[in-house]
Amino acid sequence: MTSYLVAPADRVAGELAVPGDKSISHRAVMFGALAEGRTHVSGFLEGEDCLATMRAVGNLGVSVQRPAAGEVIVEGVGLRGLRAPDVTLDMGNAGTAMRLSMGLLCAQPFDSTLIGDESLMRRPMERAAKPLRAMGAQIETLEGRPPVRIKGGAQLRGIRYEMPVASAQVKSAILLAGLYAEGETTVIEPAVTRDHTERMLQSFGCQVRARDGVVSLLAPKSLRATRIRVPGDISSAAFFLVAACLGARAPFTIREVGVNPTRTGILEMLALMGADLRLVNHRSYGMEPVADIEVRPAQLHGARIPERLVPLAIDEFPALFVAAACAEGETLVTGAAELRVKESDRIAAMARGLGVLGVAHDVLTDGLRIRGGQRFSGGTIDSRGDHRIAMAFAVASLWATGPIEILDTANVATSFPGFAELANSVGLQIEVRG
Ligand code: S3P
């Protein structure tokens, strides 16, 4: 089992760029597969999650090439050109790959079965299966979890679906099925979630109407291949935003970060805690806004995190909880029960780790209350195979007085290959073992 041994560090300095956005990379390959013609993707995240999507698309008869690092060429087969897979589709650790594929595959003329690793096999799939069934899909889960068995040949019809949980994966699964449905497909979100599907479908020539949390589309005749440039992943940048808040003595810059407003909750949350963050050099990669983020030294203090920010930063809470552990005073996060059904139960995993370090906290059903500001000890923390838990506690080394050992770190490669090397290049001291 691989682990990190992280020595206490007292500063970070320099600048860096993080790997490509995971959500956008998944979608680029999937939508490219359904388009007519050749889609070029640059800045693609070569993490295990997106590679799982790429393999799945390959198993559906689509040629996908990787001519150079971060470059992907997808030879689209058109909306009706996918072939029956002759294997069970293994989505690894990737919830996005599985849930989006459910939407896509329930509209195909062939059967398919989706599985994943130990973590993914425990995650809830009915949230996507249920609305897809309402569209006419034939999908079975095993007591709500994978394997997901999909029977082909269903005739889908559009629905108007009010999502009970704010989930971009569920929204996207429904919209993907909507590409094949008769009549209009509409999803109503209880809170704004990331809108990469809506934006990227437009880049592929499909009209999507999105206003005030109501997203609709009509099945297009075809999707048109395009070029996608993937910005850096703000969810990966989050670890360095927090690291810089804790350890920068001079402005620290993270270049080329996707700053789609449905993803920037972490910037608002850190600003509420006193961070000095500035977005500079604004530009767009296709439909996605991009900027460089400058972090200047500032003393963090605790804050009450507004619940409206939770879906806009859903993957950033492990990093945010570490910031809260170092911030003076109390931070309160509520309305974040979704954290319990991520790659691990992130409320439980973070609470356990903070406990090991001696950080005072209370566990809530839907969040955490953290009393921070005191330097903490080192200790041994189980990441539970969750990439973001592992990276968050590596950043905690900037506030620790002793080494932090982090167990089960191999899954960092799902979203952030090269994390330890990049972190060490700006001042962290992570020894990768095993
Ligand atoms: C994602 C949506 C979010 C997020 C995940 C990626 C996406 O999941 O946590 O990492 O790409 O649509 P939910 O839809 O379950 O909130």
Residues whose N, C-alpha, C, O or C-beta is under 5 A from the ligand:
A	BS01	S3P	S23 T96 A166 S167 A168 Q169 V170 I314 D315
